[in-house]
Amino acid sequence: MTPMDIPVKNASGRYDNVDFRKAAGYQHPPIKCSYNRRDVLLFANAIGCQEDELHFLYELHPGFAAFPTFPVNLAFKQTDQDVFDFIARTVIGHVPGCPPFDAQRSVDGERGIEILRPIPVYSDGMDLEVQNKVIGVYDKGGAMILEAEQLLVDTKTNTAYTKMTSTAFGIGQGGYNGPRGRSKPVVEPPDRRPDAVHTTETTPETALLYRLCGDYNPLHADDGFGLRAGFTGSILQGLGTWNMAAHGLLRKLGGSDPRRFKAFGARFKNVVYPGDTLETRMWVGQSEEGVDGVVFETVVKKDGRVALDFKTRLVKSVSVSAQAQKACFHGPGIITVSIQNVSTGTKHIMMYSLMIAVRDLSTIVYQM
C-alpha cells in the first residue's frame, strides 16, 4: 500500500482520494492465535451445550471435540489468556482507498463459517493465525460496508481449518459514491410449521459468561455503555446469539454430531438482551449430494422480533470409525486420507473417508 492509496482528511472532516475499488483483495497482517481445552469447554458452556452433549463439555469424553463454530472468536482472543482492552484491539488499520473504518461506529451485518476440517481441541504444537482478506468495500450512502474473509491456518503445515466471512456496517461512514455491491436474494421461511424448534433461555448473566470467550466489549457488561449507544442497557453479543443458534441447529437436526456441521451463516436483524428467551425455528429444504439445506430464523419469544435469519447446511450422515474419530478430535496433527474429486456442474464435492465437505458457499443465500 502506497501513500497514494490512503485517503486524506479535508477541512470539512470528509476524505479526499477515496476509491473503494482499491480495497478488494487487500490482505491484513495475520493475527496469531492459540487456545487450550479450557477455552473449548468454556465456549461450549457459554453457547448453551447441555449435559447430554458431554463430548463438548467434558475433556475426558472419548469423542471430546470443539464445537464447530469455536474459531469465530479467535481473532478477538488471539493468544491472550487474560482480559484485554477490547476497544483498542478492534481498531481496524488502513485499507487501500478507504477512510479509516471506525469499528466503534459499526455493527455486524452477517457472519458465516465453513468447516474445512475439524479443529483439534487445543493448539499446542501448532502455529495458528487468522488470515484476513478484504473481499470488497461498498457504499450504501449512509454506511460503508466492509466484506471480508478469514482463514484459520496452521502455518507449520499450511493446513486451513475454517473459512469465515463477515460483513460490517460502518454507520455514517459512506457517501463517497462508491460501488453499491451486489444484490442478495431474500431467504423467506417456508409457509408451514417449522420442522424443529430449539429454545434457548438466556439469563442476566449470559453475556457476562460469553464475554470470557474473548468478546470483552463493555457494551455487553456495562449498562452505561448500552444506554449511550441507544439501548435500554447492556446487550447480548450478536455472535453470542449467532453461536447459540448454531448450537440449536446442530442439536435438533444433526444429533449434536460435530462431523455433520458443514457451514453456517446468519444475518443480524435485531438486538437481544440478556434474559430474553430465544426460539430458533428450522425448515429443512433441499438435499444435494447428501447435504441438507436448512432455512432458519431466531426470534425473541416475548415479542416475536427476529434476531437472526439465514440458511445453513448439515450433512445427513457421516460414518467414522472410533479410531478415526479420536484422531479427528484429539489434538493437532494431519490425517492422511485418499481424496476423490467429483465434479457436478459448477459444484466440486470433496469426498473424504473421514468427512464430506462442500467446498463452495453458493447454496447459502442471504440479503444485506
C-alpha positions as CSV (number, residue, x, y, z in Angstrom):
1,M,0.0,0.0,0.0
2,T,1.5,3.4,-1.1
3,P,0.7,6.8,0.4
4,M,-1.4,7.4,-2.7
5,D,-3.8,4.7,-1.5
6,I,-4.5,6.4,1.8
7,P,-7.3,9.0,1.7
8,V,-6.6,12.3,3.3
9,K,-9.0,14.1,5.6
10,N,-10.0,17.6,4.3
11,A,-11.2,20.7,6.2
12,S,-14.8,19.5,6.1
13,G,-14.0,16.4,8.0
14,R,-14.5,14.2,5.0
15,Y,-11.8,12.4,3.0
16,D,-10.3,13.0,-0.4
17,N,-8.8,10.4,-2.7
18,V,-11.4,7.7,-1.7
19,D,-11.7,4.8,-4.1
20,F,-13.3,1.7,-2.5
21,R,-12.4,-0.4,-5.5
22,K,-8.7,-0.4,-4.4
23,A,-9.7,-2.3,-1.3
24,A,-10.6,-5.6,-2.9
25,G,-8.1,-8.3,-2.2
26,Y,-6.2,-6.4,0.5
27,Q,-4.6,-8.7,3.0
28,H,-4.4,-7.5,6.6
29,P,-1.4,-8.5,8.7
30,P,-2.1,-12.1,10.1
31,I,-3.4,-12.4,13.6
32,K,-1.6,-15.1,15.7
33,C,-3.9,-17.1,18.0
34,S,-3.9,-20.0,20.3
35,Y,-6.3,-21.9,22.6
36,N,-6.4,-24.7,25.1
37,R,-9.0,-27.3,26.3
38,R,-10.4,-24.9,28.9
39,D,-11.2,-22.3,26.2
40,V,-13.1,-25.1,24.3
41,L,-15.0,-26.1,27.4
42,L,-15.8,-22.5,28.3
43,F,-17.2,-21.8,24.8
44,A,-19.4,-24.8,24.9
45,N,-20.9,-23.8,28.2
46,A,-21.4,-20.2,27.1
47,I,-23.4,-21.2,24.0
48,G,-25.7,-23.5,25.9
49,C,-24.4,-27.0,25.3
50,Q,-26.3,-29.4,27.6
51,E,-25.4,-32.3,29.9
52,D,-26.3,-34.9,27.2
53,E,-23.6,-33.3,24.9
54,L,-20.7,-34.2,27.1
55,H,-18.4,-34.6,24.1
56,F,-18.4,-30.7,24.0
57,L,-18.3,-30.3,27.8
58,Y,-16.0,-33.0,29.2
59,E,-12.4,-33.3,28.2
60,L,-12.2,-37.0,29.1
61,H,-15.1,-38.0,26.9
62,P,-13.8,-40.4,24.1
63,G,-15.4,-38.1,21.5
64,F,-14.3,-34.8,23.0
65,A,-14.5,-32.1,20.3
66,A,-14.5,-28.4,19.9
67,F,-17.9,-27.0,18.9
68,P,-17.5,-26.3,15.1
69,T,-18.1,-22.5,15.4
70,F,-15.5,-22.1,18.2
71,P,-12.9,-20.5,15.8
72,V,-15.1,-17.4,15.2
73,N,-13.8,-15.7,18.4
74,L,-10.1,-16.5,17.9
75,A,-9.4,-13.2,16.1
76,F,-10.6,-11.4,19.3
77,K,-8.9,-13.6,21.8
78,Q,-5.7,-14.0,19.8
79,T,-3.0,-15.5,22.2
80,D,-4.3,-14.0,25.4
81,Q,-5.2,-15.9,28.5
82,D,-6.3,-12.8,30.4
83,V,-8.7,-10.0,29.7
84,F,-7.7,-7.2,27.3
85,D,-8.7,-3.8,26.0
86,F,-11.4,-4.9,23.5
87,I,-11.9,-1.4,22.1
88,A,-8.2,-0.8,21.4
89,R,-7.9,-4.3,19.8
90,T,-10.8,-3.7,17.4
91,V,-9.2,-0.7,15.7
92,I,-9.0,-1.5,12.0
93,G,-5.9,-0.2,10.2
94,H,-5.8,1.5,6.8
95,V,-7.4,-0.3,3.9
96,P,-6.3,0.9,0.5
97,G,-8.7,3.6,-0.9
98,C,-10.8,3.8,2.2
99,P,-11.2,6.3,5.0
100,P,-10.3,4.8,8.4
101,F,-13.0,2.3,9.5
102,D,-14.4,3.2,12.9
103,A,-15.2,-0.1,14.5
104,Q,-17.0,1.6,17.4
105,R,-19.5,3.1,14.9
106,S,-20.1,-0.2,13.2
107,V,-22.4,-3.2,13.6
108,D,-22.2,-6.8,12.4
109,G,-24.3,-7.4,9.3
110,E,-23.6,-11.0,8.6
111,R,-21.3,-13.8,9.8
112,G,-20.6,-17.1,8.2
113,I,-18.3,-20.1,8.7
114,E,-17.4,-23.1,6.5
115,I,-15.7,-26.1,8.2
116,L,-12.8,-27.3,6.1
117,R,-11.6,-29.8,8.7
118,P,-12.3,-30.3,12.4
119,I,-10.1,-28.2,14.6
120,P,-8.2,-30.0,17.4
121,V,-9.2,-29.4,21.0
122,Y,-6.0,-27.5,21.7
123,S,-3.5,-25.6,19.7
124,D,-0.2,-26.9,21.3
125,G,2.3,-27.7,18.6
126,M,0.6,-25.5,16.0
127,D,1.4,-22.1,14.7
128,L,-2.2,-20.8,14.2
129,E,-3.1,-17.5,12.6
130,V,-6.2,-15.8,11.2
131,Q,-5.5,-14.6,7.7
132,N,-7.9,-11.7,7.0
133,K,-8.6,-10.6,3.4
134,V,-10.9,-7.8,2.2
135,I,-13.4,-9.1,-0.3
136,G,-15.0,-5.7,-1.1
137,V,-15.9,-2.3,0.3
138,Y,-19.3,-0.9,-0.7
139,D,-21.1,2.4,-0.3
140,K,-24.7,2.4,0.8
141,G,-24.8,6.2,1.2
142,G,-25.1,6.4,4.9
143,A,-22.9,3.4,5.6
144,M,-19.7,1.9,4.4
145,I,-20.0,-1.9,4.0
146,L,-16.8,-3.9,4.6
147,E,-16.9,-7.6,3.5
148,A,-14.0,-9.8,4.5
149,E,-12.9,-13.4,4.5
150,Q,-10.8,-15.0,7.3
151,L,-8.9,-18.3,7.1
152,L,-7.8,-20.1,10.2
153,V,-4.5,-21.7,9.2
154,D,-1.7,-23.7,10.8
155,T,1.3,-22.2,9.1
156,K,3.5,-25.1,10.2
157,T,1.7,-27.4,7.9
158,N,-0.2,-24.9,5.7
159,T,-3.4,-26.5,6.8
160,A,-6.6,-24.5,6.7
161,Y,-9.3,-25.4,9.2
162,T,-12.1,-22.9,8.7
163,K,-13.1,-20.2,6.3
164,M,-15.1,-17.4,7.9
165,T,-16.9,-14.4,6.3
166,S,-18.0,-11.2,7.8
167,T,-19.9,-8.1,6.7
168,A,-19.6,-4.9,8.8
169,F,-21.8,-1.8,8.5
170,G,-19.8,1.4,9.2
171,I,-22.6,3.7,10.3
172,G,-22.3,7.2,8.8
173,Q,-19.1,6.3,7.1
174,G,-20.4,6.1,3.5
175,G,-21.4,8.8,1.0
176,Y,-18.4,8.7,-1.4
177,N,-20.3,7.5,-4.5
178,G,-18.5,4.1,-4.3
179,P,-19.8,0.8,-5.7
180,R,-23.0,-0.3,-4.0
181,G,-22.1,-4.0,-4.2
182,R,-24.1,-7.0,-5.5
183,S,-27.7,-7.5,-4.5
184,K,-28.5,-10.6,-2.5
185,P,-31.7,-12.6,-2.7
186,V,-34.0,-12.8,0.3
187,V,-34.5,-16.0,2.2
188,E,-38.1,-16.4,3.3
189,P,-39.1,-19.2,5.7
190,P,-41.5,-21.7,4.1
191,D,-45.2,-21.1,4.7
192,R,-45.6,-24.1,7.0
193,R,-44.8,-25.1,10.6
194,P,-41.1,-25.4,11.4
195,D,-39.6,-28.9,11.2
196,A,-37.8,-28.2,14.5
197,V,-37.7,-25.5,17.2
198,H,-34.9,-25.0,19.7
199,T,-35.4,-22.8,22.7
200,T,-32.6,-21.0,24.5
201,E,-33.4,-19.3,27.8
202,T,-30.7,-16.6,28.4
203,T,-30.2,-15.1,31.8
204,P,-28.9,-11.7,33.0
205,E,-25.5,-13.4,33.3
206,T,-25.4,-14.9,29.8
207,A,-23.5,-12.1,28.2
208,L,-21.1,-12.0,31.2
209,L,-20.2,-15.6,30.6
210,Y,-19.9,-15.4,26.8
211,R,-17.6,-12.4,27.0
212,L,-15.0,-14.7,28.6
213,C,-14.7,-16.3,25.2
214,G,-12.9,-13.2,24.0
215,D,-15.6,-10.6,23.3
216,Y,-14.8,-8.1,26.1
217,N,-16.7,-5.2,24.6
218,P,-18.1,-3.1,27.6
219,L,-21.4,-2.9,25.7
220,H,-22.1,-6.4,26.9
221,A,-21.4,-5.8,30.6
222,D,-21.9,-2.1,31.4
223,D,-25.5,-0.7,31.2
224,G,-24.0,2.8,30.8
225,F,-22.3,1.8,27.6
226,G,-25.6,0.4,26.3
227,L,-27.6,3.5,27.3
228,R,-25.1,5.7,25.5
229,A,-25.4,3.5,22.4
230,G,-29.2,4.0,22.4
231,F,-30.2,0.7,24.0
232,T,-32.0,0.1,27.3
233,G,-28.9,-1.3,28.9
234,S,-26.2,-3.8,28.1
235,I,-27.0,-6.2,25.3
236,L,-26.2,-9.8,24.4
237,Q,-23.3,-10.3,22.0
238,G,-24.5,-10.7,18.4
239,L,-22.1,-13.5,18.0
240,G,-23.4,-15.0,21.2
241,T,-26.9,-15.2,19.7
242,W,-25.3,-16.5,16.4
243,N,-23.4,-19.3,18.2
244,M,-26.5,-20.3,20.3
245,A,-28.5,-20.6,17.0
246,A,-25.7,-22.7,15.5
247,H,-25.9,-25.0,18.6
248,G,-29.6,-25.3,18.4
249,L,-29.4,-26.3,14.7
250,L,-26.8,-29.0,15.3
251,R,-28.6,-30.3,18.4
252,K,-32.0,-30.5,16.8
253,L,-31.1,-31.6,13.2
254,G,-27.6,-33.0,13.5
255,G,-27.8,-35.1,16.6
256,S,-25.1,-32.8,18.2
257,D,-22.6,-34.5,16.0
258,P,-19.9,-32.0,15.0
259,R,-19.0,-34.1,11.9
260,R,-22.4,-33.2,10.5
261,F,-21.8,-29.4,10.7
262,K,-20.6,-28.2,7.3
263,A,-21.4,-24.5,7.0
264,F,-23.4,-21.9,9.0
265,G,-24.2,-18.2,8.5
266,A,-26.6,-15.7,9.8
267,R,-27.8,-12.1,9.1
268,F,-28.2,-10.0,12.2
269,K,-31.6,-8.3,12.4
270,N,-32.4,-7.1,15.9
271,V,-30.8,-6.6,19.3
272,V,-31.1,-9.3,22.0
273,Y,-31.0,-8.5,25.7
274,P,-29.7,-10.8,28.5
275,G,-32.7,-12.6,29.9
276,D,-34.5,-12.9,26.6
277,T,-35.8,-16.3,25.6
278,L,-34.8,-17.2,22.0
279,E,-36.6,-19.6,19.6
280,T,-34.7,-20.9,16.6
281,R,-37.1,-22.2,14.1
282,M,-35.8,-24.5,11.4
283,W,-37.1,-25.7,8.0
284,V,-35.2,-28.5,6.2
285,G,-35.0,-27.8,2.5
286,Q,-33.5,-29.5,-0.5
287,S,-30.7,-32.0,-0.2
288,E,-27.8,-32.1,-2.6
289,E,-25.1,-34.7,-2.6
290,G,-26.1,-35.8,0.9
291,V,-26.1,-32.3,2.3
292,D,-29.3,-30.8,3.7
293,G,-30.0,-27.1,3.3
294,V,-31.8,-25.6,6.3
295,V,-33.6,-22.2,6.5
296,F,-33.9,-20.8,9.9
297,E,-34.8,-17.8,12.0
298,T,-34.1,-16.9,15.6
299,V,-36.8,-14.9,17.3
300,V,-37.2,-13.3,20.7
301,K,-40.1,-15.2,22.2
302,K,-41.8,-12.4,24.2
303,D,-42.3,-10.1,21.2
304,G,-41.5,-12.1,18.1
305,R,-38.8,-9.8,16.8
306,V,-36.4,-11.6,14.5
307,A,-32.8,-11.6,15.8
308,L,-31.2,-13.8,13.1
309,D,-32.1,-15.4,9.8
310,F,-30.2,-17.2,7.2
311,K,-29.5,-20.6,5.7
312,T,-27.1,-23.3,6.8
313,R,-26.1,-26.8,5.7
314,L,-25.8,-30.1,7.5
315,V,-24.6,-33.5,6.3
316,K,-27.3,-36.1,6.6
317,S,-25.0,-38.9,7.9
318,V,-21.3,-39.5,8.4
319,S,-19.6,-42.8,9.0
320,V,-16.4,-42.5,11.0
321,S,-14.7,-45.3,13.0
322,A,-14.0,-44.8,16.6
323,Q,-10.3,-44.8,15.9
324,A,-10.7,-42.2,13.2
325,Q,-13.0,-40.1,15.4
326,K,-10.3,-40.0,18.1
327,A,-7.8,-38.9,15.5
328,C,-10.1,-36.2,14.3
329,F,-10.8,-34.6,17.6
330,H,-7.9,-35.2,20.0
331,G,-5.1,-32.8,19.5
332,P,-3.3,-31.3,16.5
333,G,-2.0,-33.2,13.5
334,I,-2.7,-34.1,9.9
335,I,-4.8,-37.1,8.9
336,T,-3.8,-38.5,5.6
337,V,-6.7,-39.8,3.6
338,S,-7.5,-40.6,0.0
339,I,-9.4,-37.9,-1.8
340,Q,-11.7,-38.3,-4.8
341,N,-12.8,-35.2,-6.7
342,V,-16.3,-35.4,-8.0
343,S,-17.4,-32.6,-10.3
344,T,-21.1,-31.8,-10.7
345,G,-21.6,-28.8,-12.9
346,T,-20.1,-25.8,-11.0
347,K,-20.0,-27.6,-7.7
348,H,-17.0,-29.6,-6.6
349,I,-17.5,-32.1,-3.9
350,M,-14.5,-33.4,-2.0
351,M,-15.2,-36.9,-0.8
352,Y,-13.1,-37.9,2.2
353,S,-13.0,-41.2,4.0
354,L,-13.5,-39.2,7.2
355,M,-15.7,-36.3,6.2
356,I,-17.8,-34.8,3.4
357,A,-17.1,-31.1,2.8
358,V,-18.9,-28.9,0.3
359,R,-16.3,-26.5,-0.8
360,D,-18.3,-23.6,-2.2
361,L,-20.8,-21.4,-0.4
362,S,-23.1,-20.8,-3.4
363,T,-26.0,-22.6,-1.7
364,I,-26.1,-20.1,1.2
365,V,-28.3,-17.2,0.1
366,Y,-28.9,-14.1,2.0
367,Q,-29.7,-10.4,1.8
368,M,-27.7,-7.4,3.1
